Amino acid sequence: MSRRPVGRPTLTLQIDVATRVIPGFYISLERPSAISVGMAIRHAVLPKNDWLADRELTFAWPVLGLPDILHLDNASEFHSRALTRGCQQFGIELHYRPPRTPHFGGHIERMIGTAIGEVHLLPGTTFSNIQDKGDYDAEGKACMTLKEFERWFALQVGIYHRTIHSSLGVPPMTAWQDDQGKRVAALRLPADEERFLLDFLPFEMRRVRREGIKLFHVFYWHGALATLVANSVHKFPIKYNPLNLSAVYLELPGGEHVTVPLRDKRRPAITKFEHDQALRALRERGRTAVDEQMLFEMVSTQRRIVLRAVEKTRGARRSTQRIVDALIRGEPPAAFVQHQEANAQLTPPNLDGPVVPLAIEEQS
């Protein structure tokens, strides 16, 4: 077994202002985006029993339910159409921090400071500035995989929840439980947990053509679309998961969703990150007109290059891990999993191979 550093994860974190509990979080190697915000909201809102069991964690984390208000800073991922539309559908108000008023975010900033203080004790931390880092070899000391770090951070949340909070005078979990005992109305929960994430996915408006739905130079088709072809003037919201483009989700006027797989079932799952890299490479080669075949061939080429270089460079290792991590978390519909095996040269790297650790950095 070998452990090699691949990069620094991004943490999307939430805190309940009234009780200081952490409803949920999301960690990935991807840059902050609409999908990371959506995944963090899903983690906060839904029950976490299965999530904890999957990570062999035995403490209770009963915090759940739809919030009435989300307080946000002005980062671009908090102004996405997906977040705005998802919150509208579930009656969640969005309150943005006024410009140049950092004190408005005091609760989350202090929580991040507490969390990062613990992270800096880990081998492989990159610290928040060069003065703190000094001669510390963050890459050489990195020793945790993404899932190990996720489990470690959840343990810190469990400890924090049961430690007396200086402002509250009681542990955050006690404050949460006391608050629930005073509630008149029951916690709001999504009626359909499976559909909940769909409501926060990014989307594009597209028409349904006879050849299917075209999104990002790729065609998608399902027999259920046949009845929509005649109404080719109408545009539908086509939702997609950037972590896995093996299917898209067409939203019908009544709010129902149709899962639409790739038209060519031989195509494997790719991520939006891979798609964008391939498209950029084709443009740089002077390709002004790009079709689906070109795109998947370029993804294949880039994957082969990354896999050959994986033993040589940290950047290549990070690219490989981002692809694998994204495809795992993308959770493609079970009906489409078999299609991912149709093209071996596009199959993600072997997950049973060497364990890959992470360097840790501060994100706020």
C-alpha positions as CSV (number, residue, x, y, z in Angstrom):
1,M,0.0,0.0,0.0
2,S,1.3,3.5,-0.8
3,R,0.0,6.9,0.2
4,R,0.5,9.9,-2.1
5,P,-0.8,13.5,-1.6
6,V,-3.4,14.5,-4.2
7,G,-4.5,17.9,-3.1
8,R,-6.5,19.9,-0.6
9,P,-10.2,19.4,0.0
10,T,-12.9,22.0,0.2
11,L,-15.3,22.1,3.1
12,T,-18.9,23.4,2.8
13,L,-20.2,23.9,6.4
14,Q,-23.5,25.0,8.0
15,I,-24.3,26.1,11.5
16,D,-27.6,26.7,13.2
17,V,-27.4,30.2,14.6
18,A,-29.8,29.6,17.5
19,T,-28.3,26.5,19.0
20,R,-24.8,26.4,17.3
21,V,-25.2,22.8,16.1
22,I,-23.8,21.8,12.8
23,P,-26.7,20.4,10.7
24,G,-24.4,19.1,8.0
25,F,-21.3,19.5,5.8
26,Y,-19.8,18.4,2.5
27,I,-16.1,17.7,1.7
28,S,-14.7,17.1,-1.8
29,L,-11.8,17.8,-4.0
30,E,-14.0,19.9,-6.4
31,R,-14.0,23.7,-6.2
32,P,-17.0,25.3,-4.4
33,S,-20.0,25.1,-6.7
34,A,-23.8,24.7,-6.8
35,I,-23.5,21.0,-6.4
36,S,-21.3,21.3,-3.3
37,V,-23.9,23.6,-1.8
38,G,-26.7,21.2,-2.8
39,M,-24.9,18.2,-1.3
40,A,-24.3,20.1,2.0
41,I,-28.0,21.1,2.2
42,R,-29.0,17.5,1.6
43,H,-26.7,16.3,4.3
44,A,-28.1,18.9,6.7
45,V,-31.8,18.3,6.0
46,L,-32.1,14.5,5.8
47,P,-31.6,11.9,8.6
48,K,-27.9,10.9,9.0
49,N,-28.3,7.4,10.5
50,D,-27.3,5.6,7.3
51,W,-24.5,8.1,6.6
52,L,-23.0,7.6,10.0
53,A,-23.3,3.8,9.8
54,D,-21.5,3.8,6.4
55,R,-18.6,5.5,8.1
56,E,-18.7,3.2,11.2
57,L,-19.7,6.0,13.5
58,T,-21.9,5.2,16.5
59,F,-22.7,8.6,18.0
60,A,-26.2,10.2,17.5
61,W,-26.6,13.2,15.1
62,P,-30.3,13.9,15.2
63,V,-30.1,17.3,13.6
64,L,-32.3,17.4,10.5
65,G,-35.1,19.3,8.8
66,L,-35.6,22.1,6.3
67,P,-34.5,25.6,7.5
68,D,-36.7,28.6,7.2
69,I,-33.8,30.9,6.4
70,L,-30.3,30.5,5.0
71,H,-27.7,33.2,5.8
72,L,-25.1,33.3,3.1
73,D,-22.1,35.4,2.0
74,N,-21.8,36.6,-1.6
75,A,-19.7,33.8,-3.1
76,S,-20.8,32.9,-6.6
77,E,-21.9,29.4,-5.6
78,F,-24.5,31.0,-3.3
79,H,-26.0,32.9,-6.2
80,S,-26.6,30.0,-8.5
81,R,-30.0,29.5,-10.2
82,A,-30.1,26.0,-8.8
83,L,-29.9,27.2,-5.1
84,T,-32.4,30.0,-5.7
85,R,-34.9,27.7,-7.4
86,G,-34.4,24.8,-4.9
87,C,-35.0,27.1,-2.0
88,Q,-38.1,28.6,-3.6
89,Q,-39.6,25.2,-4.0
90,F,-39.1,24.4,-0.3
91,G,-40.0,27.7,1.2
92,I,-36.4,28.6,2.3
93,E,-35.6,32.3,2.4
94,L,-32.1,33.4,1.3
95,H,-30.5,36.3,3.2
96,Y,-27.2,37.5,1.8
97,R,-24.5,39.3,3.9
98,P,-24.3,43.0,3.0
99,P,-21.1,43.9,1.3
100,R,-18.2,45.0,3.5
101,T,-19.9,43.7,6.7
102,P,-17.8,40.7,7.9
103,H,-19.4,40.8,11.3
104,F,-22.7,39.6,9.8
105,G,-21.0,36.2,9.3
106,G,-19.6,36.0,12.8
107,H,-21.2,32.7,13.8
108,I,-19.9,30.7,10.8
109,E,-16.5,32.4,10.8
110,R,-15.9,31.5,14.4
111,M,-17.1,27.9,13.7
112,I,-14.7,27.7,10.8
113,G,-11.9,29.0,13.0
114,T,-12.7,26.3,15.5
115,A,-12.8,23.6,12.8
116,I,-9.6,24.8,11.2
117,G,-7.8,24.9,14.5
118,E,-8.5,21.2,14.8
119,V,-7.5,20.5,11.2
120,H,-4.1,22.2,11.7
121,L,-3.2,19.5,14.2
122,L,-3.4,16.9,11.5
123,P,-0.3,15.7,9.6
124,G,-0.4,17.3,6.1
125,T,-2.1,20.6,7.0
126,T,-1.0,23.4,4.7
127,F,-1.8,26.2,7.2
128,S,-3.5,29.4,6.2
129,N,-0.4,31.5,5.5
130,I,3.3,31.0,4.7
131,Q,4.4,32.4,8.1
132,D,2.5,29.6,9.9
133,K,3.7,27.0,7.5
134,G,7.4,27.8,7.8
135,D,9.5,24.8,6.7
136,Y,6.7,22.3,7.4
137,D,6.5,19.6,4.6
138,A,2.7,19.4,4.2
139,E,2.9,17.2,1.1
140,G,5.3,14.8,2.7
141,K,3.3,14.6,5.9
142,A,-0.1,14.0,4.2
143,C,-1.6,10.8,5.4
144,M,-5.4,10.8,5.2
145,T,-7.7,9.7,2.4
146,L,-10.8,11.7,1.6
147,K,-13.1,9.3,3.3
148,E,-10.8,9.1,6.4
149,F,-10.8,12.9,6.6
150,E,-14.6,13.0,6.3
151,R,-14.9,10.5,9.1
152,W,-12.4,12.4,11.2
153,F,-14.2,15.6,10.7
154,A,-17.6,14.0,11.6
155,L,-16.0,12.8,14.9
156,Q,-14.9,16.4,15.6
157,V,-18.5,17.5,15.0
158,G,-19.7,14.9,17.4
159,I,-17.3,16.1,20.1
160,Y,-18.1,19.8,19.5
161,H,-21.9,19.0,19.8
162,R,-21.3,17.6,23.3
163,T,-18.9,20.3,24.6
164,I,-20.2,23.2,26.6
165,H,-20.4,26.3,24.3
166,S,-19.0,29.5,25.9
167,S,-21.9,31.6,24.6
168,L,-24.7,29.2,25.3
169,G,-23.5,27.8,28.7
170,V,-24.6,24.3,27.5
171,P,-23.4,22.0,24.7
172,P,-24.9,22.8,21.3
173,M,-26.7,19.4,21.2
174,T,-28.4,20.1,24.5
175,A,-29.5,23.5,23.1
176,W,-30.8,21.8,20.0
177,Q,-32.8,19.2,22.0
178,D,-34.2,21.9,24.3
179,D,-35.2,24.0,21.3
180,Q,-37.0,21.0,19.8
181,G,-38.9,20.4,23.0
182,K,-40.3,24.0,22.8
183,R,-41.4,23.7,19.1
184,V,-45.1,24.0,18.3
185,A,-44.8,22.9,14.7
186,A,-43.1,19.7,13.6
187,L,-39.8,19.9,11.7
188,R,-40.3,20.3,8.0
189,L,-38.9,17.4,5.9
190,P,-38.9,16.8,2.2
191,A,-41.8,14.5,1.1
192,D,-39.5,12.6,-1.3
193,E,-35.9,12.2,-0.1
194,E,-34.8,10.6,-3.4
195,R,-35.9,13.7,-5.3
196,F,-34.7,16.2,-2.9
197,L,-31.2,16.6,-4.4
198,L,-32.7,17.0,-7.9
199,D,-34.4,20.2,-6.7
200,F,-31.0,21.7,-6.1
201,L,-29.2,20.5,-9.2
202,P,-28.0,23.1,-11.8
203,F,-30.1,23.2,-14.9
204,E,-30.3,24.5,-18.5
205,M,-33.4,25.2,-20.5
206,R,-33.6,22.9,-23.6
207,R,-36.1,21.8,-26.2
208,V,-36.9,18.1,-26.8
209,R,-35.9,17.2,-30.4
210,R,-36.5,14.0,-32.4
211,E,-32.9,13.1,-31.8
212,G,-33.3,13.7,-28.1
213,I,-32.0,16.4,-25.7
214,K,-28.7,17.9,-26.5
215,L,-26.7,19.2,-23.5
216,F,-23.0,20.0,-23.5
217,H,-22.5,18.5,-27.0
218,V,-24.0,15.2,-25.8
219,F,-27.3,13.6,-26.7
220,Y,-29.7,12.0,-24.2
221,W,-32.8,10.0,-25.0
222,H,-35.6,8.1,-23.3
223,G,-38.8,6.6,-24.8
224,A,-40.9,8.9,-22.6
225,L,-39.6,11.9,-24.6
226,A,-41.5,10.8,-27.7
227,T,-44.7,12.5,-26.5
228,L,-42.8,15.7,-26.0
229,V,-41.2,16.0,-29.4
230,A,-44.3,17.5,-31.0
231,N,-44.1,20.4,-28.7
232,S,-40.6,21.3,-29.8
233,V,-41.1,25.0,-29.2
234,H,-41.4,24.6,-25.4
235,K,-38.2,24.5,-23.4
236,F,-37.9,22.3,-20.3
237,P,-35.5,22.6,-17.3
238,I,-32.9,19.9,-17.9
239,K,-31.1,19.2,-14.6
240,Y,-27.7,17.6,-14.4
241,N,-25.3,16.4,-11.8
242,P,-21.8,17.8,-12.5
243,L,-20.3,14.8,-10.7
244,N,-21.8,12.3,-13.2
245,L,-23.2,13.2,-16.7
246,S,-24.4,9.6,-17.4
247,A,-28.0,10.9,-17.2
248,V,-29.9,14.2,-17.1
249,Y,-33.3,14.9,-15.4
250,L,-36.1,16.6,-17.4
251,E,-38.5,18.4,-15.2
252,L,-42.1,18.3,-16.4
253,P,-44.6,21.2,-15.9
254,G,-46.2,19.3,-13.0
255,G,-42.8,19.0,-11.2
256,E,-42.2,15.3,-11.9
257,H,-38.8,14.3,-13.3
258,V,-37.9,12.0,-16.1
259,T,-34.4,10.4,-15.9
260,V,-32.9,10.5,-19.4
261,P,-29.8,8.4,-20.0
262,L,-27.2,8.9,-22.7
263,R,-28.6,8.2,-26.1
264,D,-25.5,6.1,-26.9
265,K,-25.6,3.4,-24.2
266,R,-21.9,2.6,-24.9
267,R,-20.8,5.9,-23.5
268,P,-19.4,5.7,-19.9
269,A,-20.0,8.2,-17.1
270,I,-17.9,11.4,-17.2
271,T,-17.8,14.4,-14.9
272,K,-18.4,18.0,-15.9
273,F,-14.8,18.7,-14.9
274,E,-13.6,16.1,-17.5
275,H,-16.0,17.5,-20.1
276,D,-14.8,21.0,-19.7
277,Q,-11.1,19.9,-19.9
278,A,-11.8,18.0,-23.0
279,L,-13.7,20.8,-24.7
280,R,-10.9,23.2,-23.8
281,A,-8.3,20.9,-25.3
282,L,-10.3,20.6,-28.5
283,R,-10.7,24.4,-28.8
284,E,-6.9,24.8,-28.3
285,R,-6.4,22.4,-31.2
286,G,-8.5,24.6,-33.5
287,R,-11.7,22.6,-33.3
288,T,-14.5,25.1,-33.7
289,A,-17.3,22.5,-34.3
290,V,-17.3,19.9,-31.6
291,D,-19.4,16.8,-31.6
292,E,-20.1,14.0,-29.1
293,Q,-17.6,11.6,-30.6
294,M,-14.8,14.1,-30.5
295,L,-15.6,14.9,-26.9
296,F,-15.5,11.4,-25.6
297,E,-12.4,10.5,-27.6
298,M,-10.7,13.5,-26.0
299,V,-11.8,12.4,-22.5
300,S,-10.4,9.0,-23.3
301,T,-7.1,10.5,-24.4
302,Q,-6.9,12.7,-21.3
303,R,-7.6,9.8,-19.0
304,R,-4.8,7.8,-20.5
305,I,-2.4,10.7,-20.1
306,V,-3.4,11.2,-16.5
307,L,-3.1,7.5,-15.7
308,R,0.4,7.3,-17.3
309,A,1.5,10.3,-15.4
310,V,-0.1,9.3,-12.1
311,E,3.2,8.0,-10.7
312,K,5.1,11.1,-11.7
313,T,3.2,14.3,-10.7
314,R,1.1,15.5,-7.9
315,G,-1.2,17.4,-10.3
316,A,-2.0,14.2,-12.3
317,R,-2.7,12.3,-9.0
318,R,-5.1,15.1,-8.0
319,S,-6.9,14.9,-11.4
320,T,-7.3,11.1,-11.1
321,Q,-8.7,11.4,-7.6
322,R,-11.1,14.1,-8.5
323,I,-12.5,12.0,-11.3
324,V,-12.9,8.9,-9.0
325,D,-14.3,10.9,-6.1
326,A,-16.8,12.7,-8.3
327,L,-18.1,9.6,-10.0
328,I,-18.5,7.8,-6.7
329,R,-20.4,10.7,-5.2
330,G,-22.4,11.3,-8.4
331,E,-24.4,8.1,-7.6
332,P,-25.6,7.3,-11.1
333,P,-29.0,5.6,-11.3
334,A,-28.6,1.8,-10.9
335,A,-30.2,1.2,-14.3
336,F,-27.3,2.9,-16.0
337,V,-24.3,1.4,-14.1
338,Q,-23.8,-1.4,-16.5
339,H,-23.3,1.0,-19.4
340,Q,-20.2,2.4,-17.6
341,E,-18.4,-0.9,-18.3
342,A,-18.9,-0.8,-22.1
343,N,-15.7,1.1,-22.8
344,A,-12.7,-0.1,-20.8
345,Q,-10.4,2.7,-21.7
346,L,-12.8,5.2,-20.2
347,T,-13.3,3.3,-17.0
348,P,-12.2,5.2,-13.8
349,P,-9.0,4.1,-12.1
350,N,-9.2,0.9,-9.9
351,L,-10.6,1.9,-6.5
352,D,-8.9,-1.1,-4.9
353,G,-5.5,0.2,-5.8
354,P,-3.1,2.4,-3.7
355,V,-4.7,4.5,-1.0
356,V,-4.3,8.2,-1.8
357,P,-4.0,10.8,1.1
358,L,-4.9,14.4,1.2
359,A,-3.1,17.6,2.2
360,I,-5.5,19.8,4.3
361,E,-5.9,23.5,3.9
362,E,-8.1,26.2,5.4
363,Q,-11.2,27.2,3.4
364,S,-13.6,30.0,4.5
